[in-house]
Amino acid sequence: MLRISNLHAALEDEMKPILNGLDLCVKDGEVHAIMGPNGSGKSTLSYVLSGREGYVVTGGQVELDGRDILEMEPEERAVAGLFLAFQYPVEIPGVGNMTFMRTALNALRKARGLPERSAAEFLRLVRSKAKQLHVSPDMLKRPVNYGFSGGEKKRNEILQMAILEPKMCILDETDSGLDIDAVRQVAAGVNSLRGPGRSILLITHYQRLLNYVEPDVVHILVDGRIVETGGPELALKVEDTGYNALQACEA
């Protein structure tokens, strides 16, 4: 599904290296977690994969289903099946949540040569997905993320993911700033979307999210590259020892 080979990337303004030869392979249907200390390059990885401005790739390859996405614009990556859930979802006053999601869905369908969803078809779809993810009808009627709590914003991101049905989902610290109940709700939404044809990359500081979304593989990112890979037990190890032990080993 997703193959990253020797990826190097830097901030465009400073040309300060952040990713330093990162290798990663996520197979179809797998859930991978990336953990690491502050400044290790976790969010930069998500930005580079999604094509955010301000970052430049200085080496390496990224393929999604065998296609080179580094040459694609962000919207082309979305059409190819890439989705990024933000660490800090922005509020968009004046833009209705339903209108936003229907516009995004129909833009993807049009780019893929598929017929657009009618208002009635979309309404049935979004109501079904919202019920499945325990998203309240009130959230659907409001502007995008406007006045939402942290947990509501993150659940709204998961709802968007369910509506758009991407192949490769990147969740950038989706548990950031959430209380334990909100973490459980978001995790339940993620778990409901697991399955063949969709892979998930969870980026997180802490092991607690992985109590509810059990990954197939855990990677530890330090200084812009993966220094250790293992199963869910690796996250527990880091919870006990911290990242300093791994950074010492690297030194």
N, C-alpha and C positions, 0 to 999 in steps of 0.2 A: 504493500500500500504506500508507505512513506519510506524513502531511503535517503539518508543524509550521509554524504561522504566528504570527510576532511574539510568541513565548513569553517571558513574564516570570515569574520565580519567585524566592522568597526563603526564608531560614530562618524558620520560624514564630516561634521564640522571640525572635529579634533583629530580624526583618523586614529583614534585611540583603539587599539585592538581589544575586543571583548570576547569573541568566540575564537578559539585557537586550535582548530583541527578537530571539530566535533564530528563523531560518527554515530549514527543511530539508524536502526531498521525497525519499523513497526509493521507487523504483518496484518493482513485482513482480519478484522474482528477482535484484535488485541487491544487491551488497555495498558498503556505504559505510564508510569509516574516518573517525573523528574524532580528531584529534591536537591537543594544546595543552599549555601549561605548567601547572605546579601551580597550583591555585586558579582555573583558567579556567572551571570549571563543567562539566567532562566527566562526573564521577560524579553531580553534581547533576542533570544531564539524565537519566541513567538512573534515578535515584530518582524524579524527577517523573513520568517516563513510566510507571513501574511502580506509582506510587501510594503510595510509602513515606511513613509518618508523619513529621512534623517539617518538612515543606516545604509552602509555600503558593503557588499560582499566582495571580499578581496581574494577568495579562493574557495574551491570545492564545488560540490554539486548537490542539488536537492531535486528528487524525482517523486512525483505523485502518480501512482499507477503507470510508471515508466515514462512519464512526461516531465521534461525540465520545466519547473515552475519559476525559476529565478529570472527567466526572460519575460515572464508574464506580468501584466499590470495587476493590481489587487483585485479588480473586478473579474479579470480572467481567471485568477486563482479560485475565486468563489465559484465561478461557473464550472471549473474543473473539480469542485467538490470540497474545497477547504473552508473551514469555519473557525473563527477565533472568538471566544468568549472573553471579554475584557476583565482585567483585574478591577478596574474602576469604570463601570458602565456610565456613560454620560446621559444627562437629562436633555431631552429635546422638546422644550415647550412649544405648543402650537401644532405639533405633529401627532396625530392620534396613533395609539399603539396598533390598532387593527389596520389602519391605512399604511403604516410603516411596513408591517409584516406582509400584507398583501402585495404592496409595491415591490418589495424585495423578492418575494416568491415568483411573481409574474415576470420580473426582469430576468431571473435565472431560467425560468421555463422558456421565455422567448429566445434567450441566447442559446439554449439547447435545442431549439426547433420544435418546442412543444406548445400546445395551445394554452393560453392564459386561463387561469381559474376565474370563473364568474364570481360576483359578489356572494351569491347564494352558496356556491360550492365552497368558497373560502370560509364562509361563516360556519358551515357544517364542519369543515376541517378544523378550524381553530377552536371551536367549542369542544370537539372531541379530544384534541390534544391538551387543552387547558384542563379539562376534567381529569384526564389521565395524570397530569402533573400537579394537580391541586392548585391551579392558578385561579384566583377568584374572578368572576365576571367583571367586577369593578375595575380590576387592573387592565382589562381589555378595553375599557371605555375611556381610560385616561391617556394623556399625552405620554410619549415614550419615557419611561423611568421617572416622570415628573412627580415629586413628592413620595417616591417609593422608598421603603426602608432598604437597608443593605441586602437583606434576604430576598425581598421582592425583586430587586434589580437582578440578582443572580438567577432567581427562578424565571424571570422574564427572558434572560439570555438562554436558558435551557429550553424555554418554550420556542424561541426563535430557531434554535437548533432542531427541535422536533418538527417545526413547520418546513424548514428548508431542506431537511434530510441530507446533510453533507456526508461525504465519504470519510473525511478526516477532520476530526474535531479537536481543537486545541483549547484547553481551558487554562487560562493564565491566572493562577492563584484565586480560583473561584471561591475558595473558603476564606479569603482575606476579609477580616472585619466582621465575620458572622458569629453569632452565638451558637451554642451547640444544637439548638432546635433547628435553626436555619441551615446549619451544616447537614443535618439529617435529611431535611427536605430537599436540599439541592442534590445530595448524594442519591436519594431515591429517584430523582428525575434523571440523573446520569445513568443509573443502573437500568432504568426502564428503556433507555435508548441503546443499550449494548446489544451486539449481535453481528451476524455475518453482514458484510458489505459496509460496515462502519467501524473505524478504528478511532481510539481516543488517546490523546496525550494530555495527562494531568500534570500541571506545573504547580508545585506547592512547597512551602517552607516546612510544613509540619506533617507529622505522621497521622494526626487525628482524622483527616479526611479519608485516609486509607483504611480506617476502621470500618467505614461504611461503603466505600468503593474499592473492592479488593483488586489491585492491579495484577496483571499477568507478569509484568516485569517492572523492577524499580531501578532507576539510574541515579547516580550521585554526580552532580555537576560541580566542578571546582575549577576556578580560573579559566572558564571558557571551554572546558572539555570534560568528557565523561571519564571519571577515574575509577568507578566501580559499578558493576551491574549484578543484580541478583533478583531473588523473589521477594515477596512481601516481608520476609524476615529481615531483609536489609534495612527497611524503613525502621523497624523496631530497634535494630542495632544502632542506627544513627540517633534515634530518640534517646538511647542510653548513653552513648559516648559523645554525641555532638559532632560537629563538622571539623573541629580543631584537630582531632586525631587523624582524619583523612588528609587535611592540609599538611600536617606534619609528615605524613608518609610521602606525600608528593614532594615536599622539600628535600 
